[in-house]
Amino acid sequence: MPRYEFRCRTCDDTFVVSRPMAESGAPAECPAGHDDTVKLLSAVAVGGTSAAPAPSGGGGCCGGGRCG
């Protein structure tokens, strides 16, 4: 089950709630009973061993240095 991190705007506590993805946008009450909370954006780490190779050929922002 996914875990969502919230922060209470009243007491500034950060807490985690486990709930189905279908309920990800539902409000959450902090452990102290306050209901003025906001869901935090969490970074997700995905494991794995393969990665795409870095592009080569020099250049900069627009692919191969063909900026005009």
C-alpha positions as CSV (number, residue, x, y, z in Angstrom):
1,M,0.0,0.0,0.0
2,P,1.4,3.4,-0.9
3,R,2.6,5.7,1.9
4,Y,2.0,9.5,1.7
5,E,3.8,12.1,3.8
6,F,1.9,15.0,5.3
7,R,2.8,18.1,7.3
8,C,0.5,19.7,9.8
9,R,0.3,23.5,9.4
10,T,-0.8,23.9,13.0
11,C,1.9,22.0,14.9
12,D,4.5,21.6,12.1
13,D,4.6,17.8,12.6
14,T,5.4,15.6,9.7
15,F,3.7,12.2,9.5
16,V,3.1,9.3,7.1
17,V,-0.3,7.8,6.1
18,S,-0.7,4.5,4.3
19,R,-3.7,4.4,2.0
20,P,-4.8,3.1,-1.4
21,M,-3.9,5.2,-4.4
22,A,-7.6,5.9,-5.0
23,E,-7.6,7.9,-1.7
24,S,-4.3,9.7,-2.3
25,G,-5.9,13.1,-2.5
26,A,-8.1,12.7,0.6
27,P,-7.3,15.0,3.6
28,A,-5.4,13.6,6.6
29,E,-5.6,14.5,10.2
30,C,-2.3,14.8,12.1
31,P,-1.6,12.5,15.1
32,A,-2.3,15.5,17.4
33,G,-5.8,15.8,15.9
34,H,-5.4,18.9,13.7
35,D,-7.0,18.9,10.3
36,D,-5.0,21.7,8.6
37,T,-2.5,19.4,6.8
38,V,-0.8,19.4,3.4
39,K,0.5,16.5,1.5
40,L,4.2,16.7,0.7
41,L,5.8,15.9,-2.6
42,S,8.2,13.0,-1.9
43,A,11.1,11.9,-4.1
44,V,10.8,8.3,-5.2
45,A,13.9,6.2,-5.6
46,V,13.5,3.3,-8.1
47,G,16.1,0.6,-7.9
48,G,17.7,-1.0,-10.9
49,T,21.1,-1.7,-12.5
50,S,20.6,-0.6,-16.1
51,A,20.7,2.9,-17.2
52,A,20.5,4.7,-20.5
53,P,23.9,5.8,-21.8
54,A,24.6,9.6,-21.7
55,P,24.4,11.2,-25.1
56,S,27.7,12.0,-26.7
57,G,28.8,14.3,-29.5
58,G,29.2,17.5,-27.6
59,G,26.7,20.3,-27.9
60,G,24.7,22.0,-25.3
61,C,21.2,22.8,-24.7
62,C,19.8,22.0,-28.1
63,G,21.4,18.8,-29.2
64,G,24.8,18.7,-30.8
65,G,25.6,22.4,-30.7
66,R,23.3,23.4,-33.6
67,C,22.0,26.5,-31.8
68,G,21.5,29.4,-34.1
